[in-house]
Amino acid sequence: MRFVSTAVRAPGVSFIEAMRQGLAPDGGLYMPSNIPKLKWLGDGSLKQMPFTEIAAGMARPFLQDDLSDEAIRSIVEDAFSFPLELAEIGGDIRVLELFHGPTLAFKDFGARFMARLFAEDAAGQGEKVTILVATSGDTGSAVASGFYDVPGVDVMVLFPKGKVSPLQRKQMATLGKNITTLEIDGVFDDCQRLVKQAFSDPVLQGAMKLSSANSINIARLLPQSFYYAWAVSRLEADTEPIFVTPSGNFGNLTAGLLAHRMGLPVKHFVAATNRNDVVPRFLEGSSYSPASSVQTISNAMDVGEPSNFVRMMHLVDGDSDRLRKEINGYAFSDEETREMIEVVFHESGYLICPHTAVGVLAARADLKKKSHDHPVVVLGTAHPVKFRETVEPLTGKKVDVPQTLIKMLQKEESSLPMGREFPEFRDYLLSRTS
Ligand SMILES: *Cc1c(COP(=O)(O)O)cnc(C)c1O
């Protein structure tokens, strides 16, 4: 299978090459040149299939030119060594709990899968790779944890100063070894811009081997399509669910669109955002107009210019109306988000993080718009404990802290403060090569 750039000028490459490059040389994002149809996703065979079997089966057509079936199987078994759950929260809404991995958010799926592919690749190449990752919170911790101690790989995590939760910062900045965290004096978009500039800087390109681990990397995106299929495998037979995806950079939603095109039965998708509502507005019929990000309590979704929008357009051959038919979009304020955390807890005793709450709001809005009897599955993107300073005062309930977190909280943090201008960042990267 070949992977092509959304900007269409770069030649097609293999999956491993697309992963190494992150961004295509023409500035586009990699996508599969054609999407394989997997009959077994839609003919009832999924029923109760183990997650790792679904994952290996969906990964195979994309990776088989690069890796043996055995290698694919061992990567998914090692990467996905934690459970998924489907919780009923009443009102015909289910939450797909994607937060039982080591950093308690869905990004563990993409990061751990990609880290194992990188390790496999680095072992074959013998050259050190530096991974640059901009984060508004959860990406950084998932990537840092996923790549921790992986041989042949250095990771630089850039996060906006004062704009990630204390817990998210701890998760990134207490690891050490091959993981370095940079605290950027700016907002998330500054972090993302610095990373993009680094990739297009000829001096840096000549001095070191750079790669990305943001949701722009195809190796992060692909594994996120697997759990949509797992959710279908746990629903009643012959149903077409509606998937609601709390979104920021829209990698998670794009992965759902990919699963749908591979043959997974889906009625439609719902894009749920906070006040950073560029995509819902576009889906409502406005033109696409990226903006600066604004800060919200669902901070992992504070993105003003979602990088995966080009991929979504690529999947519909640039036809906006097709995208509008496939996805309904809704945006909510922090006030509505807080209220929904409270409502869900009072109705069902279930605790949700602010991102998942935005999803539940969108699910309810979508059900209100048009009644139907399709199951509605909201992607539960983070464990409520990660946002307990928001969740606990609203519900009056203490969130149980998992043991792994207690251990981590006792560790020393260290990150390097840095300005938002590119030359400072470039000089720092160069200083590490000498
Ligand atoms: C990253 C993240 C999101 C947004 O996912 P995208 O793929 O960027 O749209 C939502 N919720 C949480 C908890 C996240 O960490």
The ligand as an SDF file (V2000), in Angstrom:
LIG
                    3D

 15 15  0  0  0  0  0  0  0  0999 V2000
   -6.4860   15.1830   21.9960 C   0  0  0  0  0  0  0  0  0  0  0  0
   -7.7380   15.1360   22.7350 C   0  0  0  0  0  0  0  0  0  0  0  0
   -8.9500   15.4130   22.1030 C   0  0  0  0  0  0  0  0  0  0  0  0
   -9.0140   15.8830   20.6610 C   0  0  0  0  0  0  0  0  0  0  0  0
   -8.6250   14.8950   19.7510 O   0  0  0  0  0  0  0  0  0  0  0  0
   -8.2470   15.2900   18.2470 P   0  0  0  0  0  0  0  0  0  0  0  0
   -7.8380   14.0340   17.5990 O   0  0  0  0  0  0  0  0  0  0  0  0
   -7.1310   16.2940   18.3410 O   0  0  0  0  0  0  0  0  0  0  0  0
   -9.4550   15.9000   17.6500 O   0  0  0  0  0  0  0  0  0  0  0  0
  -10.1060   15.2880   22.8490 C   0  0  0  0  0  0  0  0  0  0  0  0
  -10.0750   14.9180   24.1460 N   0  0  0  0  0  0  0  0  0  0  0  0
   -8.9290   14.6460   24.7860 C   0  0  0  0  0  0  0  0  0  0  0  0
   -8.9580   14.2540   26.2070 C   0  0  0  0  0  0  0  0  0  0  0  0
   -7.7160   14.7290   24.0940 C   0  0  0  0  0  0  0  0  0  0  0  0
   -6.5890   14.4430   24.7300 O   0  0  0  0  0  0  0  0  0  0  0  0
  1  2  1  0
  2  3  1  0
  2 14  2  0
  3  4  1  0
  3 10  2  0
  4  5  1  0
  5  6  1  0
  6  7  2  0
  6  8  1  0
  6  9  1  0
 10 11  1  0
 11 12  2  0
 12 13  1  0
 12 14  1  0
 14 15  1  0
M  END
$$$$
